Every structure is written in structure tokens, then in C-alpha cells.
Amino acid sequence: MARLERTDKPVSVLLEELGEGALGLPEIQRSYVWNRPQARDLVDSLYREYPSGLILLWKPKELPMLRNIAANQKADKVPDLLVLDGQQRLTSLKKVFTGEINVYFNVEDESFQLYSSNLKANPLWVPVTKVVNEGAVKAWKTMKSSLQAKMIQIAEQNVDEYLERLSALERIRDYRYPVMIIHTDDYEEITESFIRVNSRGTRLRDAELAMAQLAFHWPGALVTQFAGALDAYEDAGFDLEARFLMRCYVATSTGQSRFRSLGELWKLSKDDLEGIWERTRKGVDYAINFLKNNAGIESSEWIPSVNALVPLVAFLSLKNGHLSNDEAKSLLLWFFVATIHGRFTGSPETKIDQDLKAIQSPTPFPGLFSNLRRQIATFEVTPEMIEGKYQGHSFLPLIFAIARKGSAKDWFTGTTLSSTNVGSEHQLELHHVFPRGQLVDTHQFKAQEIDDIANIVFLSQKANRTILASRPKDYLAKIESERLISQNIPMDQDLWEIERFHDFLAERRNLLVVAMNKYLQELGSGAAETIAFIAAAQNQFVGSKEPNESVSPTPVAIQPVLPANIPEGDRTVGREKETQSTPAPELKERHVLRKEFWTMFFERAPQRGLTALSGRKPGIYYYVAFPSGKAGMNFDFFVHVYEPPAIDLYIDTRDKEKNKRWYGQLYSSKDAIEKEFGGPLIWERLDNNRASRILCEIRGAGLKDGKDKWPASQDAMIDAMIRLSKATMPYIVALAD
């Protein structure tokens, strides 16, 4: 039976113990995963003395397998205690205190921001690392000197106030965390405690809880086998995570991808678990080489979603890497169609499981393509599909793969394009055919047009720098036609004029569509089983291959690698359910209106200071969500046909008890939140539902009240959301898991 010891320690002592190696990390723990904004928000919470949870430590007599908790931790130090809960917070604070995560503090409005050059130019922004390491007084003197140098006067009454704020920031070193120490040598008991503590939270995912179980049943699996494989894959250009390997492990062993029902798996012997890993490792090796050699995808940067690799790994593991040419083409066709249409974005488990079931059948490809047909009306690519900014565009990997298949060469060096070329000048970059500077200077084109994927080609860094500010008609004429054609550049030189930019985009988009459809047809034509299915499914591809046209099959070269977005949940509380299928005719008008409304909305949002929606594409649904930074909590905008619009903070962690607890914690600060928001909010606990929410109805127009009224409604929605997020974020950050 474990013995519990309760105490508390200041941040400074905990960080000293961390750096000295007195605190260690058991194998069941995960690596550091917090992002920079999370670290910034933690500092903000400590500054405001908000509750920040407890630190859970374990004191065993014999140490289990360990992870490295920090890069600069003393390697020869044997830790006295192991961190079970709190390592993300401690590591974040260490990174902030050392300046690795550079957070700045504004003494005037007491806000925190991540470093940017414009902050450094303003003396009122002070680096947190300077204050906590050198002290408030020295930081104040430095700031005062900078203000005087810039001849900026400070009101006398603000002098003491600013110094006190810097002193309060320095005192976060003294913030005392409650610490609970578990004394036991029962590793199974510790593993169970770790899982129970973290399964109540939202920051530890199911995959990491499953990895904790694997580490218990097979010590060394994570810190040796998983870590070694990840290092090898990184060397090969694929930056993968342990969570991905764990999902592949589960898929290979159980034929499904979910982590919550693995009781039978943990009954297996250590030897059996090792055998499953060998099959999984080979499957991932095969998948990476398949992508490199058959798809032309040379690194994980070109994969829109690694979830698409899970069925690929399972299939290649099952086949032990032995594929016929027809199977290789069918698999490649499935992979590209699935990724360009975003099959595995959002909540992927159901779709992965559908594909894993198909893979286990005697004839897997008809099942795989049947699954695609559930969400994709046609496999044909149309020009409308490839409109939009290139950043994160799902079609970019396919365009690159086609360029690679055609042995496209750099326009200036003549080197075959590859993301693995050696030398900084030969590194692959995305280049604007019509340079950004040339288009911006005209003041005629929107940012989304300038960054449209049809204005992007692949070039070496040297070539990109050479033509950075050149007019397209001046530099394109000097490049060999064959090299331009290999990247589907229109050869009508009239289209290279700046004033013909829109026409250029339309023509190149058409050329890209033709190239993509031809490539996908070729993949389908090489697989009898797949082409028979496609032919029966409405003749997906337009046109046909010429009788004498030859197809050069992509070589099957599969060998092991040598060793070295927000699940939205069941969002139906007070809302109509909507499917992902093609809208019924009677819904068509409102769907069109919604897309027009969101298109205008996304353009106005950044202009009014809301950047969370940047890069989003307008949809046809009645709400748009963006994350709060805490899993299970989203901010939403709503627009209705006749009713006024609304916004809310929506709480759904899929755990009703936690939802209500978090709602209660927020409700306890109702007065302060509403004061900061600037008015009353509608608080809906929703006892008969799993979720809860905080709602604000906007005085504005519905979709059919007139498009001329939309801008005023949108501005009101955006302004209200900025106020709602600002009012609630300090309390969201402080929520106890």
C-alpha cells in the first residue's frame, strides 16, 4: 500500500532540483509536448497567483527505466524523486527562465507575449528571463535607461507601480506548488495511479496512457525501442512521434486503432509484445520507403496527416512488404485520394478502423475505395478543389509527387528537384511564380490570391533568391521551356504580365488539374482490381488514356529503413445535427449563404484583431470553432437563417463529470468574467446533456435578413468573441484537471 507525503515547494527549488538531476522521469511519462503559448500562459497564471495544480512525485527504493527530463540535466546524478504529474509545467518554466522560450512582460498593461522584434523595440516590454534571473530592480533600471534614451517620459505615479509589477513578476520564483510524494515500490500500483490521475485530465492523450501500460508490461519499450526507431526515422527525414508509433502498434496487434479497449493486449507475454513491435517496426519501415520510392514523398513535411500512414503501415505489415506492381499502384492511388480529400483530418479513429477492417479482408482494395466513396462524390480533381493558399494545402504533396515523377529540374541549376539535396543553396523552397513583392506593390491583389497554390512552384533556395524581385515576364523567358512545362507553367507569355495574374492562375490551375487527373488515372489503370471497382463507381475519371500511350510504372522498392487539428465531439447541444454528405436539395440555398457569410467573415476577422481563424477555409455549416488552448474547450461562432448570430465557449471533454466541474469553476468567477466581458452572459450548465457552455447572443442579422447587414453582424460577433476570450482565458488556464 502506497504511503502519501504532503508538502509544498517554491518554483525556484523545484527548478533547481530539476537541473541538478534530483528529479527524474520514469519511462511511463511522456516527453515534453507543450507549445510556446502554453508556457507563456502558465507564467501569466503564476504572475496573477491563479491556482496551477499540484506536483505529483514518486519515491521508489529501486529506480525503474528512466527518461531524460531535461537536456542539461546532470547525467551522473541518480534522482531522488520521479515526476508523475507536473513535468510539462516544470519544463516550461525552466525554458522560460533560461530564455529558451522567450516571453516578454508589459509593465503598463501587465500582459505577456512571446518574443517578436517589435516588442524588443519598446522599453515597456521586459523579458521575463531578465526579471527572474537578475531581479526586478536591475530590470527596472535597464528599462528606465532605455526610456530615457528614447526620451519617453513616465508619469510620476507610474514609477512605483511599474517597479511593483516587476517585483510581482520576480516573485513567481517563490510561487509555492503543493507537492504530493508517493512512497511505494509497486510499479503496477504507480502505473495505475499515473493512468488514473492523467485520464481525468485533458493534456494526456489516450495514446500516452496506453504507452504507460506498454512500459509497465515491457520495460524499455519506450526509452529504447520507440526512441531508437524515432531517431532512425528522423534521420530518414520523417519526424514522427511516439503516439503515432503506439497507434500503429495497436493497429498491427488488434486490427483497430482505439486505445481504450486494450485489456486483451496487456494479457500477452513480454515476448509476444516484443513480436508485435517487430511487425510494427517493419511496417513503418516499409511505409516510409514506399512513400519515398513510390510516391516521391521524401519527408514527413509533405504529409498532411500522419493518420493516413496508419492503414498504410498495417497493410504493409500484413503483406510483409511484398507488393505486386498492381497492388503498389492501388495503394498509392488510395493514399493520394485519401490525403487530398482530407479523409483523416479531425477525429480519425472511425475512418482508420473502417480501413483497417477492409485491409484484413481477402480483397482489400474494393473495401478501401468503397470507404473513400462514403465521403467523396468523385475521384476527379476539379479546378475549384485547388483554389486557396498553399500553406497547408492538401494538394501540395500530390503536385510535388507529380513533379518528382516527371524528373522536374530546378529552373537555374538543372538539378533534379528533391527535398534531400545537399547544401543550403540546393535546399527545396516554395517559390511564387509571380513574386510577392511585385504583386503587393500593385495594390491590386489580395493576400490569398498572391499565396494561391497555382502561384507556387518548387525551386532551390539559390534559384528562389535569384528571382525574388524579378518580374515574371523578365525571368521566365530565360528559362528552358522543358523546365517550365515540367511544373505546368502556361507557355503563353502574355499570361506572364502582372496585369494578367488572374488569368495566369486560372490557366495554371487547369494545367495542374489535367496533370493530377492523368496521374491518378495511370495509377488506377495499372491495377485490375481497383480499376474494375472505379469503373463500377460512376466512371470517376474524365477522359481516357490514348491507345498507344505508355505508362511507366513506379518501381516497387520497399526495404526497411536502416537503423541509425480538434476533435469536436458530439456537438449537438442546442444545435441541429449535420452530416458530411452532399447537402439535400432543400438545404442547398442556406449552405450557399453560409459559405458566402463565412468567406466574408474570415476576411474581416484579422482586420479587427482576431487572428485565430487565419488560413481557414469557409465551410457550409452553421458554426465555426477554434481552440481555447485547453483540450475539450472551444470558442464558437454561430450564424442562423433567420435568428440572430451568437458566440459561445463550449465545454465538452467527453467526460460529463469533468465538463460540469469545469463549468462550476468558471461559474464561481461569473461576476469577474462578466465584468471583464462588459455585460451579462448566458450560463448554461445543461444538466441533461454531457456538455456545458457560456453563450452570448449577438444583436445582428440572420442569413436571409439581407447581405448588406452581414458586415455589422460579423463585426459584432468578432468584437464579442475577442472580449469573451480575453475575459475567460485566465480562468481557463487555471482550471484544475
CORHU-V301785 format. One record per helix or strand of 2 or more residues. SS is the DSSP state (~ for helix, > for strand). FROM is the first residue (numbers start at 1). LEN is the number of residues. Records with the same first field share a line. If there is no record, write none. Layout:
SS: FROM-LEN  FROM-LEN
This chain:
>: 3-8  23-4  54-6  66-2  81-5  103-4  112-3  125-3  176-8  428-5  456-5  623-5  633-6  646-6  682-3  692-6
~: 11-10  36-12  87-12  117-4  128-7  136-14  156-19  187-13  206-12  221-15  242-13  265-3  270-26  300-3  307-12  325-16  349-11  364-10  383-4  396-10  424-3  436-7  447-4  453-3  461-6  472-5  481-5  493-4  498-28  528-9  585-23  656-12  670-8  703-3  707-27
